Each structure stands twice: as structure tokens, then as C-alpha cells.
Amino acid sequence: MARIVERFNGTVRDETNDRYGDNYLQATAVIDAMVTQYNDVRLHAALGYIEPREARFGDLGLRRQVRAERLAVARELRRAKNQALLAA
């Protein structure tokens, strides 16, 4: 548990650059916004680049399938673009 708290404190320091505001209410708002962003928006490598909330409550199989399809399309677009650059 102590490592989790230490990691959280390190993340807060890194993400906020040690700027929490001028008072307790501002600091609370900054940390609340950071926690929301971390849990709802930020992609986590350990979860396969999926948001934690999606991994826990969403349809993980469908999400991974959609992601794989998007990666395949992007890969094909890059391949076509590179071939066009080589041909020019």
C-alpha cells in the first residue's frame, strides 16, 4: 500500500509541476481534475492502451477489436503513403 501512495504522490508531482494552487480548494480541484483525467482519459500501457474505466466497466473485447481494426487501417495508410513517397 505504501508503494501505491508513493507512486500516486510522484504522479501528482509530475503532472502538476508542484503547482497545486494558492489554497486548499484550488489544490483539491487540481488533484480531482488530475485523478479524473488519469482514470477516464489517459491510456495505460499495462491495460493495452485502454482507459482504466473502460477496462473495468466496458466491453473490453469489443474495444480491443475496434482498436485492432483502426491500427490495421492506419498501418495500410502508412504503407500506401510510404510507397507513394518512394515512387516519387
Helices and strands as residue ranges (DSSP letters): H 2-16, H 24-40, G 45-47, H 52-57, H 60-87
